[in-house]
């Protein structure tokens, strides 16, 4: 209990409070800009995206080509300069499967940018959506998220919040208190930011394998801003407050149930081997949660000895995302959209949902059924499917489901598969189905009450 009595200087307290306050303002405080609800990070991202709007697809196509060619060269030629640098070695010295996917992503990007080859690859419904709509958002969001995320992670905020809310998060969701920050970052900013937070926390030894998988698949909820886009697209934005409350209720129900059943319940409660256990949110007897939280937070912030090292870590994370993740988004995202747009696979998979929707008394059940399954490819596709449905009640449910299902391969799924969190493609699909089956009755019930 020696640490309980530890005294800190004013500068040590300031080292915790000031960066953490900036982090909260950037990531967690909603602001309204031009009638759009976003966060400080979103203002920076939107500003840069608007400034470089005409150039981002070309810039990212060049980066995708460099990523593919660089990984092939490193695989074929023994370059000591690369092998002696652990970061470059992990970035370019990769398995043949990932090299192939990088080349597919680069080829898709070139075809889409130049509009050459089969139109089903580069059309605005497939490759065009990924290169011109999705990748620019990911590029700028990941840039600022990676650069500023140390303000949340390295200066004690996670330790402070985790200690205070552990009594809620642990019994309800079987998670550490710090997982609440992941959820807030997702709600206010972006689901991908939440996943990025989770992967970094796991690789730093603050989540077990089970906790990381649970948080990533149940708490990385779409932002308020994107939810508003979905509501407007489905012409239900006049009910946005009721709509988003329904999304939250459905999400909480799924977050309570899904982690308690396989495959998530079977995940091991062991930490990432390279880091080991680094977390301790248990409050000693006789000490208030607030006081102990501040103590742990200041201790964490005091471990930061070099701001240059923090900045360097952020820059390397940006490079890793741009060169390693975005090529996979281009490759797998385009393939997923081609399957969704050009094949009847999702229609066939949706047949079992027709009687389920009819049982829930949703109008136009047959037309709505594909929307229940197509979200696995991309979160926006259910809204596209549902936009032509006349029943406002059914459109409301489809909108809720597109957000509550949470697992979609064009972005979140690829980020998880690329991470070190032990979760497979098949497990992601199972969790997607579980979330669909659990949240659909909740969404339908609340819709019937709201439209009564």
C-alpha positions in Angstrom: 0.0 0.0 0.0 3.1 2.2 -0.2 1.9 3.7 -3.6 -1.3 4.8 -1.9 0.7 7.4 0.2 2.9 8.5 -2.7 3.1 12.3 -3.1 3.3 13.9 -6.5 4.5 17.4 -7.6 2.2 19.9 -9.3 4.1 19.3 -12.6 3.4 15.5 -12.3 -0.3 16.2 -11.9 -0.2 18.6 -14.8 1.5 16.0 -17.0 -1.6 13.8 -16.5 -4.4 16.5 -16.6 -3.3 18.6 -19.5 -2.7 16.0 -22.2 -5.7 14.0 -21.0 -8.0 17.1 -21.2 -6.8 17.8 -24.7 -7.5 14.2 -25.6 -11.0 14.4 -24.1 -11.7 17.6 -26.1 -10.4 16.0 -29.3 -12.0 12.5 -29.0 -14.9 12.6 -26.7 -16.7 16.0 -26.6 -19.4 16.3 -29.3 -19.6 19.7 -31.1 -21.9 21.0 -33.8 -20.2 22.4 -36.9 -22.5 23.5 -39.8 -25.4 21.5 -38.4 -23.3 18.3 -38.2 -22.5 16.7 -34.9 -18.9 15.6 -34.8 -15.8 15.8 -32.5 -12.6 18.0 -32.6 -10.8 15.2 -34.4 -13.6 15.1 -36.9 -13.2 18.8 -37.6 -9.5 18.3 -38.4 -10.2 15.2 -40.5 -13.0 16.8 -42.5 -10.9 19.9 -43.0 -7.9 18.0 -44.4 -10.2 15.8 -46.5 -11.9 18.9 -48.0 -8.5 20.5 -48.7 -7.0 17.4 -50.4 -10.3 16.0 -51.8 -9.1 15.9 -55.4 -5.7 14.4 -54.6 -6.4 11.7 -51.9 -7.4 8.9 -54.4 -4.2 9.4 -56.4 -2.0 9.7 -53.2 -3.4 6.5 -51.8 -3.1 4.7 -55.1 0.6 5.6 -55.1 1.0 4.4 -51.5 -0.8 1.1 -52.3 1.6 0.5 -55.2 4.6 1.3 -53.0 3.3 -1.1 -50.4 2.8 -3.9 -52.8 6.1 -3.4 -54.7 8.1 -2.9 -51.5 6.8 -6.0 -49.8 7.6 -8.1 -53.0 11.2 -6.7 -53.1 11.8 -7.3 -49.4 10.5 -10.9 -49.9 12.7 -11.6 -52.9 15.9 -9.7 -51.9 17.8 -10.0 -48.6 18.0 -6.3 -47.6 19.9 -5.9 -44.3 18.7 -2.3 -44.0 15.1 -3.5 -43.7 15.9 -6.5 -41.6 17.8 -4.4 -39.1 14.8 -2.1 -38.6 12.1 -3.9 -36.7 9.4 -1.6 -37.9 10.2 -1.8 -41.6 10.7 -5.5 -41.3 7.3 -6.0 -39.8 5.8 -3.6 -42.4 7.2 -5.2 -45.6 8.5 -8.7 -44.6 5.0 -10.3 -44.7 3.3 -13.6 -45.7 2.7 -14.3 -49.4 -1.1 -14.1 -48.8 -0.8 -10.5 -47.6 1.6 -9.6 -50.5 -1.0 -10.9 -52.9 -3.8 -8.9 -51.3 -1.6 -5.8 -51.4 -1.1 -6.3 -55.1 -4.9 -6.9 -55.6 -5.6 -3.7 -53.7 -3.1 -1.7 -55.8 -4.4 -3.1 -59.1 -8.0 -2.4 -58.1 -7.0 1.2 -57.1 -5.3 1.8 -60.5 -8.2 0.3 -62.4 -10.7 2.5 -60.4 -8.6 5.7 -60.7 -8.1 5.3 -64.5 -11.5 3.6 -65.1 -9.9 0.8 -67.0 -10.8 -2.9 -67.2 -14.1 -4.5 -66.2 -16.6 -1.9 -65.0 -17.9 -4.1 -62.2 -14.5 -3.6 -60.5 -14.2 0.2 -60.8 -17.9 1.3 -60.8 -19.1 3.6 -58.1 -21.1 0.8 -56.6 -17.9 -1.3 -56.0 -14.2 0.0 -56.3 -15.4 3.6 -56.7 -17.1 3.5 -53.3 -13.9 2.2 -51.7 -11.4 4.4 -53.4 -13.4 7.7 -53.5 -15.7 7.4 -50.5 -14.2 5.0 -47.9 -10.4 5.4 -48.2 -10.3 9.2 -48.1 -12.2 9.1 -44.8 -10.0 6.3 -43.4 -6.8 8.1 -44.5 -7.5 11.4 -42.7 -9.2 9.8 -39.7 -6.4 7.4 -39.1 -3.8 10.2 -39.6 -5.2 12.3 -36.8 -6.4 9.4 -34.6 -2.9 7.8 -34.6 -1.1 11.1 -33.9 -3.4 12.2 -31.1 -4.4 8.8 -29.6 -1.4 8.8 -27.2 -3.2 11.7 -25.4 -5.8 9.0 -24.4 -3.5 6.1 -23.9 -0.2 7.2 -22.5 -0.9 10.0 -20.1 -3.2 8.2 -17.6 -6.7 8.9 -18.8 -7.5 5.3 -19.5 -6.2 4.3 -16.0 -8.2 7.1 -14.3 -11.6 6.3 -16.1 -11.0 2.6 -15.9 -10.6 2.6 -12.1 -13.7 4.8 -11.6 -16.2 2.9 -13.8 -14.8 -0.7 -13.3 -17.7 -1.4 -10.9 -20.1 -0.9 -13.8 -18.2 -2.4 -16.7 -17.0 -5.5 -15.0 -20.2 -7.1 -13.7 -22.3 -5.9 -16.7 -20.0 -6.7 -19.6 -17.1 -8.6 -17.9 -14.7 -5.9 -19.1 -12.2 -3.5 -17.6 -13.4 0.0 -16.9 -11.1 1.5 -19.5 -13.2 -0.2 -22.2 -15.8 2.6 -21.7 -13.3 5.0 -23.4 -13.3 2.7 -26.5 -17.1 2.9 -26.6 -17.2 6.7 -26.2 -14.5 7.2 -28.8 -16.6 5.2 -31.2 -19.9 6.9 -30.4 -18.5 10.4 -30.7 -16.0 9.8 -33.4 -15.7 6.7 -35.5 -16.0 2.9 -35.0 -12.6 2.4 -36.6 -11.0 4.7 -34.0 -12.6 2.5 -31.3 -11.1 -0.6 -32.9 -7.7 1.1 -33.2 -7.9 2.0 -29.5 -8.7 -1.6 -28.7 -5.9 -3.2 -30.7 -3.4 -0.8 -29.2 -4.6 -1.6 -25.7 -4.5 -5.3 -26.3 -0.9 -5.2 -27.8 0.1 -3.1 -24.7 -1.1 -5.7 -22.2 -4.3 -3.9 -21.0 -6.9 -6.3 -22.4 -6.9 -10.1 -22.4 -7.6 -12.0 -25.7 -11.2 -12.3 -24.6 -11.6 -8.7 -23.5 -10.1 -7.4 -26.7 -12.3 -9.5 -28.9 -15.4 -8.5 -26.9 -14.6 -4.8 -27.0 -13.8 -4.8 -30.7 -16.9 -6.7 -31.8 -19.4 -5.1 -29.4 -18.3 -1.6 -28.5 -17.0 -0.1 -31.7 -20.3 1.4 -32.6 -20.8 3.8 -35.5 -20.5 7.5 -34.7 -23.4 9.8 -34.2 -22.4 11.6 -37.4 -22.6 8.4 -39.5 -25.8 7.4 -37.8 -27.3 10.7 -39.0 -26.2 10.0 -42.5 -28.0 6.6 -42.4 -31.1 8.2 -41.0 -31.2 10.9 -43.7 -30.6 8.3 -46.4 -33.6 6.3 -45.2 -35.7 9.4 -44.8 -36.2 8.9 -41.1 -34.0 11.7 -39.8 -37.1 13.5 -38.4 -37.0 10.7 -35.8 -33.2 10.7 -35.2 -33.3 10.9 -31.4 -35.6 7.9 -31.2 -33.6 6.2 -33.9 -30.2 6.6 -32.1 -31.7 5.7 -28.7 -32.9 2.4 -30.3 -29.4 1.8 -31.7 -27.9 2.2 -28.2 -30.5 0.0 -26.5 -30.0 -2.7 -29.1 -26.3 -2.4 -28.8 -26.3 -2.7 -25.0 -28.5 -5.8 -25.1 -26.1 -7.4 -27.6 -23.0 -6.4 -25.6 -24.5 -8.1 -22.5 -25.5 -11.4 -24.3 -22.9 -11.9 -27.1 -19.8 -12.0 -24.9 -21.4 -14.7 -22.8 -21.9 -17.2 -25.6 -19.4 -18.9 -28.0 -17.2 -18.0 -29.8 -16.4 -15.0 -27.6 -17.0 -16.8 -24.3 -14.4 -19.4 -25.4 -11.6 -16.9 -25.8 -8.8 -17.2 -23.3 -8.4 -14.6 -20.5 -4.7 -14.4 -21.2 -2.7 -11.4 -22.2 -0.8 -10.7 -25.4 2.4 -12.7 -24.9 4.8 -10.0 -26.1 3.5 -7.5 -23.5 2.1 -9.5 -20.5 -0.4 -8.1 -18.0 0.0 -4.4 -17.5 -3.4 -3.5 -16.0 -4.5 -3.1 -12.4 -7.9 -1.4 -11.8 -8.6 -3.0 -8.4 -9.1 -0.3 -5.8 -7.5 -1.1 -2.4 -9.8 -1.1 0.7 -10.1 2.2 2.4 -9.2 4.3 -0.7 -11.8 6.1 -2.9 -12.0 5.1 -6.5 -11.4 8.7 -7.5 -8.2 9.1 -5.4 -6.8 5.7 -6.6 -7.7 6.5 -10.2 -5.8 9.8 -10.0 -2.8 8.0 -8.4 -2.6 5.4 -11.1 -3.1 8.0 -13.8 -0.3 10.2 -12.6 2.0 7.2 -12.2 1.2 6.3 -15.9 1.8 9.8 -17.1 5.1 10.0 -15.2 6.4 7.1 -17.2 6.4 9.2 -20.4 10.0 10.5 -20.5 10.2 11.7 -24.1 7.5 13.6 -26.1 9.6 12.9 -29.2 9.1 9.2 -28.6 5.4 9.7 -28.3 5.2 11.6 -31.6 7.5 9.1 -33.3 5.2 6.2 -32.2 2.2 8.1 -33.6 3.8 8.7 -37.0 4.9 5.0 -37.3 1.3 4.0 -36.5 0.1 6.2 -39.4 2.6 4.6 -41.8 1.5 1.1 -40.7 -2.2 1.9 -41.3 -1.6 3.5 -44.7 0.8 0.9 -46.0 -0.6 -2.3 -44.4 -4.3 -1.8 -43.6 -5.6 0.4 -46.4 -4.4 -1.9 -49.2 -6.5 -4.7 -47.6 -9.5 -2.3 -47.4 -9.1 -1.7 -51.1 -8.8 -5.4 -52.0 -11.3 -7.0 -49.7 -13.7 -4.1 -49.5 -14.0 -4.1 -53.3 -14.4 -7.9 -53.5 -17.1 -7.8 -50.8 -19.0 -5.1 -52.6 -18.7 -6.9 -56.0 -20.2 -10.0 -54.3 -23.0 -7.9 -52.7 -23.8 -6.0 -55.9 -23.2 -8.5 -58.7 -24.1 -11.9 -57.2 -27.2 -13.3 -55.5 -25.2 -14.8 -52.6 -26.6 -12.3 -50.0 -30.1 -12.8 -51.3 -29.8 -16.6 -50.8 -28.3 -16.1 -47.3 -31.2 -13.8 -46.4 -34.0 -16.3 -47.1 -34.1 -17.6 -43.5 -34.8 -14.0 -42.3 -38.0 -13.7 -44.2 -40.1 -15.8 -41.8 -38.3 -14.1 -38.9 -39.2 -10.7 -40.2 -42.8 -11.8 -40.8 -43.0 -13.1 -37.2 -41.9 -9.7 -36.0 -44.7 -8.2 -38.1 -42.5 -6.1 -40.3 -44.1 -4.9 -43.5 -42.4 -5.8 -46.9 -40.4 -8.6 -45.2 -39.2 -10.2 -48.4 -37.8 -6.8 -49.7 -36.2 -6.1 -46.3 -34.6 -9.6 -45.8 -31.4 -9.0 -47.9 -30.7 -5.9 -45.7 -30.3 -8.1 -42.7 -27.3 -10.0 -44.2 -25.7 -7.6 -46.7 -24.4 -5.4 -43.9 -21.6 -8.0 -43.4 -20.0 -6.6 -46.6 -20.4 -2.9 -45.7 -22.4 -0.9 -43.2 -24.0 1.4 -45.7 -25.4 -1.4 -48.0 -28.5 -2.2 -45.8 -29.5 1.5 -46.2 -29.1 1.2 -49.9 -31.3 -2.0 -50.0 -33.9 -0.4 -47.7 -34.1 3.0 -49.3 -36.7 1.8 -51.8 -39.0 0.2 -49.2 -42.3 2.2 -48.6 -42.9 1.2 -45.0 -41.3 3.8 -42.7 -41.4 1.3 -39.8 -39.4 -1.2 -41.8 -36.9 1.4 -43.0 -36.4 2.4 -39.3 -35.6 -1.2 -38.4 -33.2 -1.6 -41.3 -31.4 1.6 -40.3 -31.1 0.4 -36.7 -29.8 -3.0 -37.8 -27.1 -1.5 -40.2 -25.6 0.2 -37.1 -26.2 -2.4 -34.4 -24.8 -5.3 -36.4 -21.4 -3.6 -36.2 -19.3 -6.2 -38.0 -18.6 -5.3 -41.6 -15.8 -6.5 -43.7 -15.0 -3.3 -45.8 -13.6 -1.6 -42.7 -14.0 -3.0 -39.1 -13.6 -6.7 -40.2 -10.4 -6.1 -42.1 -8.9 -4.0 -39.3 -9.6 -6.9 -36.8 -8.2 -9.5 -39.1 -5.1 -7.4 -39.7 -4.6 -6.9 -35.9 -3.0 -9.3 -33.4 -6.4 -9.9 -31.7 -7.1 -13.7 -32.1 -10.3 -13.7 -34.1 -11.0 -15.3 -37.5 -13.2 -14.5 -40.5 -15.6 -17.3 -39.6 -15.9 -16.1 -36.0 -16.6 -12.6 -37.2 -19.4 -13.9 -39.4 -20.8 -15.9 -36.5 -20.7 -12.8 -34.2 -22.4 -10.8 -37.0 -25.2 -13.3 -37.2 -25.5 -13.4 -33.4 -25.8 -9.6 -33.2 -28.4 -9.7 -36.0 -30.6 -12.3 -34.3 -30.3 -10.6 -30.9 -30.8 -7.0 -31.9 -33.5 -7.5 -34.6 -36.3 -8.2 -32.1 -35.2 -5.3 -29.9 -35.2 -2.9 -33.0 -38.6 -4.3 -34.1 -40.2 -4.0 -30.7 -39.1 -0.4 -30.2 -40.2 0.5 -33.8 -43.7 -0.9 -33.1 -43.9 1.1 -29.9 -42.7 4.3 -31.7 -44.9 3.9 -34.7 -48.0 2.7 -32.8 
